[in-house]
Amino acid sequence: MHLISLNLFASLALTSANALAAPLEARQDALRPFEVTALVYNQPSGRPGRSPWRRITANVTDPNSYSFTEGNTVGTVPAGSRGVNCLAEWFPGEFTDGRTFSCDETERGYWAIQVFAGSSLDEFTGSDFKVKFIHSAEPGQLIASFRARIEGEAQFKSGVNGATTYGCFSSGACNAQLRPEVVPLSVPVTTTK
């Protein structure tokens, strides 16, 4: 009788634990901010023979780990996933607000960035723009619903209280980059479906 009650107790405890598991969702107590370790904007001079492409390059790290469960299947994405060599590139006059650009491939998911005009919502300027960092965490199991999309957006504005320095040269070339004292830049994040 004692053995049967132990088995019944263990069975009930296991059933209760499975009922409490968050199915198909990344379990996370409190998300820590993304850490942007590099961001550079380049606007070429426009002189003949020079590349005409405007570019933003960025590197970002997600310090969070993610755990997915469904029944007896568990998938994890460890902390420290990095979005490296994120490259947004466009021809002058062809900027599209919110366009998505990919980063280098990474294990257990992918990274991308979206670029937006800053405070002057009608036009992109290198001295004031926004970047949304997107991490799609996928632990690699053959369960399509084992995914989480984590996003964080930051404004990159030059000036005394801004995150970037910005300058132009007599050639017409301009650039912006993260100020050294803000690296790594913390970007608050949210999980979306």
C-alpha positions in Angstrom: 0.0 0.0 0.0 2.8 2.4 0.9 4.5 1.8 -2.5 1.2 2.4 -4.4 0.7 5.7 -2.6 4.2 6.9 -3.4 3.7 6.0 -7.1 0.4 7.8 -7.0 2.0 10.9 -5.3 4.8 10.9 -7.9 2.4 10.6 -10.7 0.2 13.4 -9.5 3.3 15.6 -8.9 4.5 15.0 -12.4 1.1 15.7 -13.9 0.8 18.9 -11.9 4.3 20.0 -13.1 3.4 19.3 -16.7 0.1 21.2 -16.3 2.0 24.2 -15.0 4.6 24.2 -17.8 4.2 27.0 -20.3 3.6 25.1 -23.5 5.2 26.4 -26.7 6.5 29.6 -25.0 9.9 30.6 -24.1 10.1 30.6 -20.3 11.8 33.7 -19.0 11.5 35.4 -15.6 12.8 38.8 -16.4 14.5 39.7 -19.6 17.8 41.6 -19.4 18.5 44.3 -22.0 20.3 43.6 -25.3 23.9 44.9 -25.3 24.9 46.9 -28.4 28.7 46.7 -28.6 29.2 48.5 -31.9 27.2 50.7 -34.2 28.6 52.8 -37.1 26.8 54.9 -39.8 28.6 55.8 -43.0 27.4 58.2 -45.6 29.9 58.4 -48.6 30.9 61.7 -50.2 29.0 61.1 -53.4 32.0 61.8 -55.5 32.4 59.8 -58.8 34.2 56.5 -58.4 33.2 56.2 -54.7 30.6 53.7 -53.4 27.2 55.4 -53.2 25.8 53.1 -50.5 24.8 54.5 -47.1 25.4 51.9 -44.4 24.7 51.1 -40.8 26.7 48.2 -39.2 26.1 46.9 -35.7 26.9 44.1 -33.3 24.6 43.1 -30.5 24.5 40.5 -27.7 21.5 38.9 -26.0 22.5 38.0 -22.4 19.3 36.0 -21.8 18.9 32.2 -22.1 15.6 30.7 -23.3 14.0 27.4 -22.4 11.1 25.9 -24.4 8.9 22.9 -23.3 6.2 20.9 -24.8 5.3 17.6 -23.0 8.6 15.8 -22.5 10.5 17.8 -25.1 12.8 20.6 -23.8 14.8 23.0 -26.0 17.2 25.7 -24.9 19.0 28.7 -26.4 21.9 29.6 -24.1 22.7 33.1 -23.1 25.2 35.1 -25.1 23.7 34.8 -28.6 25.3 37.5 -30.8 24.1 39.4 -33.8 27.3 40.3 -35.6 27.9 42.2 -38.8 24.3 43.4 -39.0 24.4 45.5 -42.1 21.7 47.9 -43.3 22.6 49.3 -46.7 20.7 51.5 -49.1 21.2 53.8 -52.1 20.8 57.6 -51.5 17.1 58.6 -51.9 15.9 55.0 -51.5 15.6 54.7 -47.8 12.6 52.7 -46.6 11.5 53.2 -43.0 11.3 49.9 -41.2 13.1 47.7 -43.8 14.6 44.6 -42.3 18.3 43.7 -42.8 19.9 40.4 -41.8 23.0 39.8 -39.6 25.5 37.0 -39.9 24.2 33.5 -39.3 24.2 32.3 -35.7 23.4 29.0 -34.0 19.9 28.4 -32.6 18.1 31.3 -34.3 18.8 34.4 -36.3 19.3 38.1 -35.9 18.1 41.1 -37.9 17.8 44.8 -37.7 15.2 47.3 -38.8 16.2 51.0 -39.4 13.8 53.9 -38.9 14.1 57.7 -39.2 14.5 59.4 -35.9 12.8 62.5 -34.5 12.2 64.0 -37.9 9.9 61.1 -39.0 9.8 62.2 -42.7 13.5 61.7 -43.5 16.5 59.7 -42.4 19.5 61.6 -41.1 22.7 60.1 -39.7 22.6 62.3 -36.7 19.2 60.9 -35.5 17.8 57.5 -36.3 16.4 54.4 -34.6 17.4 50.7 -34.9 15.3 47.8 -33.8 17.3 44.7 -33.0 15.5 41.4 -33.5 16.6 38.1 -32.1 14.6 35.0 -33.1 15.6 32.3 -30.7 15.1 28.7 -32.0 16.6 25.8 -30.0 16.8 23.5 -33.0 14.2 20.9 -32.2 11.9 19.8 -35.0 9.0 21.6 -33.3 8.1 24.6 -35.4 6.4 26.4 -32.4 9.7 26.4 -30.4 10.5 30.0 -31.2 10.6 33.3 -29.5 11.0 36.7 -31.1 12.8 39.2 -28.8 13.0 42.8 -29.9 14.6 46.0 -28.6 14.7 49.4 -30.1 17.1 52.3 -29.5 17.4 55.8 -30.7 20.9 56.9 -32.0 21.0 60.6 -31.7 24.1 62.7 -31.6 24.7 65.5 -29.1 25.5 66.0 -25.5 22.9 63.4 -24.2 22.9 61.3 -27.3 24.3 57.8 -27.8 26.4 58.7 -30.9 29.0 61.1 -32.1 28.3 62.5 -35.6 30.4 64.5 -38.0 30.8 65.4 -41.7 33.9 66.2 -43.7 34.6 68.7 -46.4 34.4 65.9 -48.9 30.7 65.5 -48.0 31.2 62.1 -46.2 29.5 61.8 -42.8 29.6 59.2 -40.1 28.2 58.4 -36.7 29.3 55.9 -34.1 28.6 54.9 -30.5 30.2 57.1 -28.0 32.8 55.0 -26.1 31.3 55.9 -22.7 27.9 54.2 -23.5 29.4 50.9 -24.8 27.8 48.5 -24.3 24.6 50.3 -24.9 21.7 48.7 -23.0 18.5 48.3 -25.1 15.3 47.2 -23.2 13.6 44.2 -24.8 10.2 42.6 -25.1 9.1 39.2 -26.4 6.6 39.2 -29.3 4.9 36.3 -31.1 
